[in-house]
Amino acid sequence: MAEPTGIGGADLLTLTAWLSPAFPVGGFAFSHGLEWAVECGDLADEAGVRQWIGDLLRFGSGRDDAILLSSAWRAARAGDDAALRDVAELALAMQPSAERRLETASLGNAFVKIVRAAWLPGFWDGPPGEDVAYPVAVGAAAAQRGLPLEPTVQAFLSAFVASLVSSAIRLGPIGQTDGQRILSALIPVVLEVAAAAGRLGPDDLGGAAFRSDIASMRHETQYTRLFRS
């Protein structure tokens, strides 16, 4: 079966709805470790925030989530439940901290619940109470809905960047205009990572954004917190 590549009309609107800040997954409650990075002085201005998020896309959780989404999409599209289950288990097992696991599972579980209730009845028929990582849930839902892979990854990563920018604005080191400049500057990186993810699989997972991973661990014991991660 040939893979569809274009997107528009209902497909575009579906992705826009699923990955909008208005979609009730609770992403506003998580900072992905940014709160600790701001607290300790790692992030203090627009340039620092832009580099931090860009590194996550190229070398860290953004890249890995894109690969996990792509792997889940391919497994779901092929009807390979065993492969999808393997990807789902790996996505949870490889989280570098308790809060990062909480983040991806909370977003994924909420996404599954809403998609099942409003968009795809019967979606994700795993055991009740089983956690689902966010990128895996999005990839599987996109495949079941018939959405093309690369635009789905692009939209997912764009939403990831927007969520981190929103967190940074609320934490104080950047303002609204700074945030828009970051979103604009990182579009080519989003497109690059999304294109590469379509050619990669679980064997290619792995990152080098260690400072972000450490930030998520340190946040677990941070004294004053606005965010859950």
LINUR-V451545 format. One line per field, one symbol per residue. psi: psi as a letter, one per 30 degrees, with the letter a starting at -180 (. if undefined). A space follows every 50 residues. Layout:
psi = ???
//
This chain:
psi = kkkkflklbeeeeeeeeeglffkifgfffkfhfeeeeeefgejfleeeee eeeeeeeefbfeeeeeeeeeeeeeeeefgieeeeeeeeeeeefgkfleee eeeeeeeeeeeeeeeeefeikgkihlkkfkkkkeeeeeeeeeeefgklee eeeeeeeeeeeeeeeeeeefffflaeeeeeeeeeffeeeeeeeeeeeffl aefgkklgieeeeeeeeeffgkekkflf.
//
